[in-house]
Amino acid sequence: MSSKLIQPPSLPASRGAISRKAGDAKKKTLLSFSNLNSKTLSFSDNPFRLRPMFIGKVTEQSSSSSPNEHQVDEEEDITVSQIKEELYEALKGINRGIFGVKSDKKTEIESLVKLLECRNPTPEPTGELDKIGGCWRLIYSTITVLGSKRTKLGLRDFVSLGDLLQQIDIAEGKTVHVLKFDVRGLNLHDGEFRIVASFKIISKTSVEITYESSTIMPDQLMNIFKKNMNLLLGIFNPEGLFEISYLDEDLQVGRDGKGNVFVLEKTEKP
């Protein structure tokens, strides 16, 4: 069987120029092709192989047209909606993170939170108080009740932690934090621990919260927590700096002065 050596087709003169250097047979022959779609291509040739080597940069062609404002807004809305959808999916089954979250899950959630913060539609939330006012329900927080704290508060089997609500009265400059409890064995439902605080605006994104008072209702619940009131208040007292890092009509993200993250959704007042 005979074999034939097939030569590559010659390049038209209009597409490039070929330069050759004569020399010893052991020396390599350099072929250079230029002006091929803004690329420069060189081949290092020897008797055994032809090896391509890119030595230049490819010039990207930028589009002269840019999307109009309406298209940009649509893309941004879709992106935020997708982030929210993924966030709600990630929050399933973790009980708001109050009793701890695995590190990989926590990383996933906080990455999604940061994506939301980068797309904050309300960069100066304290200037749009109508969006802040109302009732919000906590759906995630990095504040945790673990180990002996959880045991002392009876939050393992005896007491169940229900909704954590934040009621904000803009006209009065007040916020009421409500923790709902159910107590098994006592047929006690909708027990409440209320923390009343005032707030004042200190920047375009932050408020300073000042603790005023706290109450537990009914008396049965007070009897359970009275020995550990300071512990309960120490965990859930909102006093201090609170920065609103994301705010829209139905979702709020905030960070306190200790670096804790809070994600809340708008809800009807109970």
Buried (B, 14 or more C-beta within 10 A) or exposed (E): EEEEEEEEEEEEEEEBEEEEEEEEEEEBBEBBBBEEEEBBBBBEBEEEEEEEEEEEEEEEEEEEEEEEEEEEEEEEEEBBEEBBEBBBEBBEEBEBBBBBBEEEBBEBBBEBBBBBEEEBBBEEBBEBEEBBBBBBBBBBBBBBBEEEBBEBBBBEEEBBBBBBBBBBEBEEBBBBBBBBBBBEEBEBEEBBBBBBBBBEBEEEBBBBBBBEEBEBEEEEBBEBBEEBEEBBBEBBBBBBBBBBBBBBEEBBBBBBEEEBBBBBBBBEEE
